[in-house]
Each structure stands twice: as structure tokens, then as C-alpha cells.
């Protein structure tokens, strides 16, 4: 089933590239919509475990879902991670 998620901290093509590279190992047809704010990530989800995996991967990269309940310290830490993920994504653009 195709499902979309609203995600924080995605700013540019570098961010999108990092997300696509990381998620493509687990999900088919990964799309990151950079035309909307907040950004939308769309993937094919097979079951509840897939959704939890997606959330964990995005959070590891610094891109939590918009509806996650985060403290200010967690928000700051994830924003910092997202800058690093973005930089990596920019260097690996094809």
C-alpha cells in the first residue's frame, strides 16, 4: 500500500537524496516531495513493521515525523543530525 508521511527538517535535494538512499534498501518507490512544506515522504508500506522501520530510519537520519512528541532537546539533536545527513546527501547526488 502506498503511504505518505509528513516529515520535519527536510530542506533540500541533499536531504531528499540521503532519505532516498537509506530507505531504498527497505522500501520500493521512495519519493520525497520538496514542493510542499512540511515535506512529504511517500513509500510502499507492506505492514505495521514497515511503518515502524520507516519512522526509525528517518529519525536516525534526523528527520522525524511531524506528529512525534519530542522535547526541545530532542528536536535540537535531530535538527543537528539532519544537517549532517543533508551534507552527506549533497556529496552523493547523482
C-alpha positions in Angstrom: 0.0 0.0 0.0 1.3 3.5 -0.9 1.5 5.7 2.1 2.7 9.3 2.7 4.3 10.8 5.8 4.8 14.4 6.8 8.4 14.8 7.9 10.4 17.6 9.6 13.8 19.1 8.9 13.9 18.2 5.1 15.2 21.3 3.4 16.7 20.4 0.0 17.8 17.8 -2.5 20.7 16.8 -0.3 18.2 15.8 2.4 16.0 14.1 -0.1 18.9 12.2 -1.5 20.0 10.9 1.9 16.5 9.8 2.7 16.0 8.0 -0.7 19.4 6.3 -0.4 18.7 5.0 3.1 15.1 4.0 2.5 15.6 2.4 -0.9 17.1 -0.7 0.8 13.8 -1.4 2.5 11.1 0.3 0.5 10.0 0.5 -3.1 9.3 3.7 -4.9 10.6 6.2 -2.4 9.5 9.8 -3.2 10.3 13.0 -1.3 8.1 15.9 -2.3 10.1 19.1 -1.9 7.3 21.3 -3.3 5.2 21.2 -0.1 6.1 22.5 3.4 6.3 20.5 5.6 7.8 17.9 3.3 6.1 14.6 2.3 7.9 11.2 2.1 5.9 8.5 0.2 6.8 4.8 0.2 5.2 1.4 -0.4 4.3 0.0 3.1 3.5 -3.7 3.4 2.7 -4.0 7.1 3.0 -2.3 10.5 6.6 -3.4 10.9 7.5 -1.4 7.7 5.9 1.7 9.1 7.9 1.4 12.4 11.1 0.7 10.4 10.5 3.8 8.3 10.0 6.0 11.4 13.2 4.6 13.0 15.3 5.2 9.8 14.0 8.7 9.3 14.6 9.6 13.0 18.1 8.1 12.8 18.8 10.5 9.9 17.4 13.4 11.8 14.1 13.6 10.0 11.2 12.8 12.5 7.6 12.6 11.6 5.7 15.8 12.3 3.4 14.2 14.8 6.2 12.8 17.0 6.1 14.2 20.5 9.7 15.5 21.0 11.3 17.6 23.7 13.2 20.7 22.7 16.5 18.9 23.3 15.4 16.0 21.1 14.3 18.5 18.4 17.7 20.2 18.5 19.6 16.9 18.4 17.5 15.7 15.4 18.0 19.0 13.6 21.7 18.7 14.0 21.6 15.1 12.7 19.6 16.3 9.7 22.3 18.8 8.8 24.9 16.0 8.7 22.6 13.8 6.6 21.9 16.7 4.3 25.7 17.2 3.7 26.2 13.5 3.0 23.3 13.6 0.6 24.8 16.6 -1.3 28.1 14.8 -1.7 26.4 11.7 -3.1 24.0 13.3 -5.5 23.9 11.6 -8.9 
